[in-house]
């Protein structure tokens, strides 16, 4: 199990990536489209990413994106939950 520092870092990356592609994770939870256990699974997938530095660089240089980078382990879920 990843440590609390790693979890916090990846929670921040995941939240930023969601916002960058127009996905509101909190709203998705409220709508019932994102059960809490699924969000936890997303976070654990994110902690297993081999490209967190690339992710951070992408997020630092991108305000709005049509999609996630190819390496994003949660890309499909984030796009499926995306709000217009």
N, C-alpha and C positions, 0 to 999 in steps of 0.2 A: 504494500500500500504506500503510495507517495506521501511524503511529509506535508505538514500544513503549509510550509512556505511554497512548495511546488504546487499544491492545490490552489493557493491564493493567486499565484502567478498565472496559472492556466485558466482559472476562473476569469481573471481580468482579460486575458487574451481572447477567450471564448466570447465573453460579453462584447468586447470591442469588435470582433469579427461579425457577430450577429448584427450589431448596430450598423456596421459598414455595408452589409448587404441588405439592410432594411428589415431585419427580423427582430421583433421585440419578444424576447424570451419570457419576460414576466407576463405580458399580455397572452402569449401562447399558453402559459400555465393557467391563467384565469379562464381562458376559453375552453380549457380541458384538452387542448391539442398536445400539450407537453406535460405528461405526468411527472411528478417529482423524481421518480426512480429513473425515468428516461433522461432527465436533465443531469442526474448524477452519473449515469452511464456516459453521457456526452463529455462530462468533465474528465472522467477516467480515460476515455479515448484520447482526449486532448493531451493529457499528461504523458501518453505514450508516443506523442509526436516526435519525429526525429528532426523537425525544422522549426523549433520555437523562435530562434533568432530571425529566420527568414520571415516568419509570421509577424514578429514585432516590427521588422523593417517595412513589410507590406502595409501594416496598419499605421505606421508613422508617416507613410507617404501617400496614403489613399484615404480620402474622406468618404467617398461613396463608390461602391462597386456593384456590378451586375451579377457577380458570382464570387465564390471563394477561390483561392488559389488551388491548384490541382492537388497539392500535398495536404490540404485540410481534411482531417479525418472525420469532421462533422459537416462537411460541405453539403452532402445530400440532405441531411436533416435540416440544416439551417435554411436551405433553399425551399424545402417542402413547407417549412413553418413561416416563410416570409409573408409579410403583410404588404399590401399595396399602398 
